[in-house]
């Protein structure tokens, strides 16, 4: 059992944005809210799954909607609690603990607020091990865990509960509600047991995010190479160095979609790159070849500070280093690639593991 | 208390389509399902509001979606029961009786099926006194009764519950779910007390629909003039005689919208008319003047048989008599016209009561 302190929360915020593949929403607001909740409620507890009773009901929370919108529209703090209460009412059971639906930005931090407000611990697991644009894209789905009942609540406390037999349908219904609710909302979903979490969740991701945040801070303090340190910790690869030359993006069907264009810098001078995104970075390529695709992670780091650049923070002129990071093995199955691979997003290419792409590139 | 028999159900089906202003969905499927439910469950009871206990929970049911779609997509019969059970679970109260959300076609008949399956009576009240395309357009809304909790269920038994403080938001959320559910679904909504029904509902509309059906049958049998008989019963006006020359319609945002064009027949020979509709007929006009607008009713009757022609049955060449029927007085208030008058549908004209339009037309 861990009591999260101010520093832990700061580190989780940074680390979760590294693991977010560009999505999950701006962590800053989430961090402020989590720090505020810590002050107000005294403590936020992080448990490992093993510390829970076998019959515990654990529920994921997060925001849903285009991250550009959620960045501009502040939450009143009551939404996710209301969503959890609705799940409790529907299941007629008390929630024992909360977990983040994904690792990434605001969606790793809001669950801290929700847990504090509900007076329950946070569990060290999430449903993706990264962030993804749609909420049927979870390793829980791959393990046939139901996303529903799912509760969705907007800033005006309009609420809805969805129950289906198909997580993709649940996602589509929640997405259509979210669009009607003004483009962003809070949800509680995937009510599971500790055993479900162990079997089909991604364990230890909150503490891993914390470790990443700590590693970055230490590297900064010791003037070590942040990018190399992170690549080693994450078993990742530097895909390219570049400067943003153009960002094309728009909000479509509740998502922020677009392409960001880069001119190579440093040893990539003279080359061009582009990254396709839909809330998250999903495909990175140079003029010659594809470098990395979903479900593997694509992480943009500010070249100077090592700060992760999320899709909503893309701006002309920013100099970045782009990391490719291998996805959790659960995503690298046939079913995982079907649910969240490049084919799902209509990129017209097959999934090839990052390591193979990088190695063949090196060989070439 | 009335036990509805086969003839009563046939008469309600006909009468409800007269009051539907063209909407409410095809009554034929609803009638077959109601007759089948009568056979299977033995009896369907119709109560007046006064026969209920003061603390009774009564809930409206109906279909939602484009009527063209609902006509093609058969229900499996379990949806509306599931929707009612969800309301009961959410409110933690048993439903005492069921009422139709609107008077019109399938939406006046499905509640009979639901009541029979739930083993509860039907109440002789509805929320509109006619049919309207959107479900915040109820006299209950005018009386500040909440539409929520609203439960919506599709043919695959995907379910959702909505709770808001604003009936228009509830309608929009339900509509977006309906679109995602394939264009048509069942709902249970407006849980009310008998006192709410008396204060803000339209009382006696099911028995009135039955009376209209009986009147048409009697007129047919006695070779009386059906149109004149109906006009007298409904305090209505014959707006024109015509033959359909063109139907422009499409499904937009979950509604069937369009315009139907007529060439005048009989004493209207040589004139042209058009009726704008969105699930329901909303505005009738000749080349010179507006003849009738929502919330007043526009009813098309087959010239030969007196059968009401719903929007989904519009076909080239059909000869009709068009009746204008004054709306219930609850709709003719400033708030009623704001919610369901021609301004809401962007027709760019003010509401003028049907009687005034007809009288000024006669004077001209």
Interface residues (C-beta under 8 A of the other chain):
Chain A: X89 X90 X156 X157 X158 X159 X160 X161 X162 X163 X164 X165 X166 X169 X172 X173 X175 X176 X177 X179 X180 X181
Chain B: X89 X90 X156 X157 X158 X159 X160 X161 X162 X163 X164 X165 X166 X169 X172 X173 X175 X176 X177 X179 X180 X181
